[in-house]
Amino acid sequence: MGGRDLLAESDVPFDPATVDIDDADVLDLLEPPVRDWWVDEFGAFVPENGGFFTPPQKEAIPLIHEGENALVAAPTGSGKTQSAFCAIINELFRRDRAEGLDNSVYCLYVSPLKSLANDIHRNLEVPLDGITERIEERGGDVEIRHAIRHGDTSDADRQAMLEETPHILNTTPETLAILLNSPKFSEKLRTVEYVVVDEIHSLAENKRGTHLSVSLERLEAMADRSPTRVGCSATVEPLDAMAEFLVGCEPASPDGGDVPASAGQEDATAGTTADAPAMDAPPTMVPRDYEIVDARFAREFDMELVCPTDDLVNTPAEVVNDRFYRQLHDLVGDHTNTLVFTNTRSGAERVLHNLRERFDGYDEDNSGCHHGSLSKEKRQEIERQLKAGEVDVVTTSTSLELGIDMPHIDLVVQVGSPKSVAALLQRVGRAGHQL
């Protein structure tokens, strides 16, 4: 059944026969149960997307379907992470129905933050359960397991993963390195065929990125086949350098035309004598093949610069603070869910404290704070409330600027100057996080 036919059977607020669809070929790549679930879930957005998929999804899904390494650069909330998982989930369901899956890992999702890994884990339940239900309605029997593994994972859960191994494993760079060193679990990683690195820009710039590169090359050496690597980011530049960081390097092919086969050998043997054997030259390394999905401008931002006074130097501090909190209070009142970023954890605590002190109506039920110094239980409760749209305002430092899906946020406030343009784009992208 084609895409328009599926739309006609769905309850969509438009005429499926007249809407423009430019990506029917991408939809046709999906297995029928996956295709049915996708149209039911996202069919209502066809008119604004010009098809069934967002711009990054239209380009990325066919590449990943073909096993191509890909860097997906697209704004927050444009569906870039789903573009990776759609093709992967489709392949896993197809294979499980055809021949079954081993009790081992097929896809690794690597996140820089535990909270982001937790969020993706929760978001995977929706498509996996929905597609499984449709397959069962057709008389099929499939099971695609997914789990999360990081520093907060209990010993009991870790042991259970050896007995019943997830096919999709969400983890962090540090935990991946530990798993590669585990005599028992490392065997479960030999079947990995896909690696998704989310928010790759936050890893590439520091030692965590170096650590991850080493782990990915170790995985490359031990896996039964070279895994397809997918990187996702909203703020990344230059694209080629980031893509090369993602895919790593391999020895140049002697007949590939990159480097003459004898060039390195001549350099290595220069100056040797007849009595001294020549040393083998190290192979010339070149980046693995990759494709770039550049959809960075697929979404427009509505931003405004607001200052409490025209003269910050000569205006008394108490006047500036009073005007600032009155403006912030008015903004919170005009929107459904507001996320306030500061540059420090103490700043996030201070802004929330002052809001509660100055105005009635802010309490533990409708406002909160989120940063890395809070307990795991407290952070996860705030994240749950944000995802459910149960809080009016949350203040934070940096812990919520990456990737977590908060669909009810309709306003982001940055207090003071952000540390970088990239950080500002990440934070602004928290608002309007819907496909």
N, C-alpha and C positions, 0 to 999 in steps of 0.2 A: 504494500500500500504506500502510495506516494505521500509527500509532505502535505500537499493541499487536501488530500483525502483525509489525512489524520486531523488536520485543522478543522475540516468540516464536521468531524465527529466530536470535536472538543467544544467546550463552551467558551468561545472567544468573542469579544465585542466588536467584530469587524467581519466583512465578507471575505472568506478565504479565496474566492475566485478572482478578486480584483486586487489583492495586496501584492506588492512587489516582493519577489523572492529571488535572491541572487546566489544562494548557496545550497540549492537542492542536491548538488553533487556531493557536498560534504555530508549532508544528512544520509545520503544513500550508502555512505561508508559504514554506518552503524548497523549492528544487528537489529532485527525487528523489535525485540523487547526493549533494547536500549533506545531505539528510535521512538517507540511509543511513549516511553517515560519522558524523554526529552521534550517532545511536543506537548505532552500534558503539563509539564512543569514550566516550560518557557514559551509556549505558543502565543501567549498574550502579548509578548514583546516583539513579535514579528514585524509589525509596521514600523516601529522606531529603529529596529536594527536592519531593516531591509532584508530580513531572512530569519532563519532559525538560530543564528549564532551572532555573537558580538564580533567586531573586527579582529581581535587577536585569536578568537576561536576559529574563525573562518580560515585563517592561514596556518595555525599551529596543528589543528587536528589532523589534516592530511599528512603533514610532515611526520608527526609521531606515529601515525598509522603505518607509514612506510619505514619506520625505524630510523629516521634521521635525527641526529643531535640538533637541538634547537634552543636558542635563547629567545624568550618571549618578553619583550619590553612593552608594557602597556600600563595605563593609569590604574590606580587602585579602584576596585569596584567594577572593572571591565570584564571580569571573568577569565583572567589569564591562568589562574590555578586550575580552574575547571577545564580549561582547554587542554591541560596536560592530563588530568585524570580521566576525561571523557574517552580519549583514544585508548588509554591503558585499561580502564574498566571494561570497555567494549571488547578488547582483545582477550582479557581474562575470562569474561563470560563466554565468549566464543569457544575458547580452548577448553573450558571446563565442561561445556555441553558436548564437545566433540570427542575429547580424549581424557578429560579429567586433569586435575592439577595435583602435583606432588605436595607432600606435607612440608613445604619450604617457602621461602620468600621469593616473590617475583618482582615486587616493586618496592623501592626504598624512597620514602619522602623525608628529606632532610631539612630541618627548620632551624633558624638561629635562636629561637626562643621556645621554651617549654609551652608557654601560653598559646603560641601559634600552632605548635604541634597538637595541642589539646583541641584547638578550634577546628583544625582540619580533620582530626579524628571524628569529632562530632558531626561535621558536615558530610563526611563520607557515608554516614549511616543512612542518610536520606536517599541518595541514588542507589546504593547497594540494596537497601530494603525494597525500594520501589521497583527496581528491575527484577529482583528475585521474585517478587510477588507476581509480576507479569509472566515470568517464565513458568512459575508453578501453575498459573491459570491455564497455560498451554500444555500442562501435563509434564513439564520438565522438573528436574531436581538438580539444583546447583547450590554451591556455597562458596562465596568469596569472603574469606576472613580478613579482618583488619584489626590492628592493635597498635598501641603506643608504647614506646620504650625510651625512658630517659631517667634522670636521677631520682624522680619521685615515684618510679614504678616499684611496687612492693616485691619482696623476694618470692612470694607465692605466685604472683603474676609472671615473674621472670621464669620460674620453673615451669609454669603451665605452657609457656611459649615453646618449650622444647618438646612437650608432648603433642600439643596442637598448635602448629606454627602458623602465624598469620601470613596470608599471601601478599598483603600490603602492610608494610611496617613504617610507622611514623617515628622519627627519632631526631636526635641532635648530632652535630659533628663529633662531640666528645663521646657520646654513647656509641656511635658507629665505630669509632676507633677501638673501644672496649670490646664490642661484639666481634670485630675482626681478629682480636687476640684470643677470643674464647674458643678453646678446642672443640667444644660441642656445637655452639651456635654458629661458628664460622662455616661449618658444613652446610647449614641451612641457607647460607648466602650464595652458594655456588650457582643457584638457579636464577639469581637476580638478572632481569632483562631490562629494567627501567630504573633510573635514578632521577628524582625530581628534587632540585635544590631551590627552595623558595626564598624570596628576599635575598638573592645572591649578592647584591651590592653590599649588604651589611657584613658579609663574610669575607669578600675579596680584599677588603682594605686593611685587614689585620692578620695577626698570627693564627686566628681561628681558620682563616681561609687557607693558609699554608698547611695547617693540620688536616683540613678537609681534602685538599689536593692529594696529599700523601695517602689518605684513606681510600680515595677514589681510585688511585693507581693500584693500590693493594687489591681492591675489589676487582679491578680490571684483570689483574694477573690470575686471580683465583677463580673467577666466574667461568662457567661453561661457554659463554659467548660474551662478546663485548656489549655491555649494557648501553642502551640508548639513554643519553643524558639530556635532561630538560632543565633549563634555568628560567626563573621567573623574577621580574623586578619591575617596579614602577619608576624608579629613579636610578638610572644607570648610564654611564658615559665614560669612555668611548665603548660603543657596542662591540666592535671587533675584539678589543682587549678583554672585555668581560666574557665573550663567547670562548675565547682561547683559554681563559682561566677555567671555564666550565669543562671543556672537553679534554684539556691536557694535550700532551704531545706523544708521538709515536715515531719510530725510526722511519726515515724517508725511504720510499721504495726505490731500488736501484734503477728501475726503468720508468719511474714516474716523472722524470724530467726536472725534479726540484734541485738535485745536487748530482753532479757526475759521480758515477760509482767509484772512480779511482781517485777523486780529488782528495778525500780525507786520507787515503792510504799513502798518497805521494807526500803529504805533509808529515805523516807519521814516520815515514822511512827516510826522510831527508836527513843527511848527516850521519847515517849509520854506516858502519864498515861491513866488509864481507864476513868478518868473524862475529859480528854482533847481530843476532836475529832481530828482524823488524817486529815492532809491537803492533798489534791490531789497533787500528784507529777506532775511537768511540763512534758509534753511529751518529749520523746527522739527524737531529730531531725536528720534526715539523708538527704543527697543530693538526689534530684530527679534523675530519670534515665536519662542518656544521652549517646550519641555516639560521638566519636572524629574522624574527618576526617583529618588525618595528611598527607598533601601533600606539606610540607614545602620545599621539595627539587625537586619540579617539574619543576623548571626553573633554568638555569645557568646564572650567572652574569659575565660580562667582566669588571673588575675593574683595575685601574692603579693608583699608587701613584706617583705624580709629585711634584718636589720641584724646585723653581726658582734658587736655588744655593746650592752648596755642604756645605756651611758654613753660616748658618743663623745668627750666633752670631757675626762674624767679618765682614760680608758683609754690606756695607752702606745701610740704609733703602731705599734710593731713587733708588739704583740699584736693590734691591729685588722687589720693587714695579714696576719698569719699566719692568723687566723680567716677572713678574707675569701677568701684563696686556697684554703684547705682546703674551704670551702663551695662555691666555684666548681668546684674539682676534683671534688668529689662530685657536683655537678649535671651536669657534663660526662659523668661516668661513668654516670649514671643515664639518659642520653638518647642518641639516635642521632646527631643533629647539633645543635650548639649555636652560636648566633650571639651574640657579646658586643659590645654597643654602649658606647662611651665618648663623651665630648663633644669630644675632641681627637684629632688624629692621633698625637701623642706618647703620649697615654694608651693608645691601641690597641696601639702598639708595646710599651709598658711592661708591659701586662697579659700579652701573649703571651710576652714575654721572661721574666717572673717565673714563669709557669706552667711553662715549659721548664726553668728553673733549679731550681725547687722539687720537681718531680715527674718521675719517670721515665715514659717512654712518649710524651712529646710531642716530635715532630720535624717535619722539613719535609714528611713524607709525610702526616701526619694532623692538622696544625694550620697556621694561616696568618694573615696580616694583610692587610687591604684598605683602602686610602684613596687619595685623589687624588694624593698625592705619589709613589706607586709608578709604575713603568713600565707602559705599556699592556699589554705581554706578561704581566707579573706579575699585574695586575688580572684580565685575561681568563682566566688559568689558575686563579686562585682562584674566579672565577665558574663556570668549567666544573666544578671539583671540587665546589662547593656544589650545583650542579644535579644532578650525578651521585651525590651523597651519599657522596663519597670522603673527606671530612675530618670529624674529630670536633668540632673547634672552630675558629671564625674570629673574630678580633677586628676591629672596624672603628669608624670615627667616624660619618660621615654618608653615605658613598658607597654604602651598601647599604640605606638606609632607604626608597628609593623603588622600588616596582613590580617588581623583578626576581623572576622565578619560581624559587623554591628549594623544591621540593616535599618534600624530606627533612628540612628544619628542623623540629624538634619542641620546641625551647626557645629563647627569647630572653632574654638577661640585659642589663638596663640598669644600668651602673655609675654611681652617683651620680644626681643629679637631672637629668632631661632639660631641654632648653632651652625646651620648650613642651609643652602637652598634645597638640597636633597631631603633634609629632615623636614623642612616646611612642606614640601610636596607630599611626603608620606603622611604628615599630620592632617593636612587639608583633605587628603584623599579618604580620611575616615568618614567624612560626611557623604550622604547620598550613596551608600554602599549597596546599591541594588542593580541587578541586571535589567 
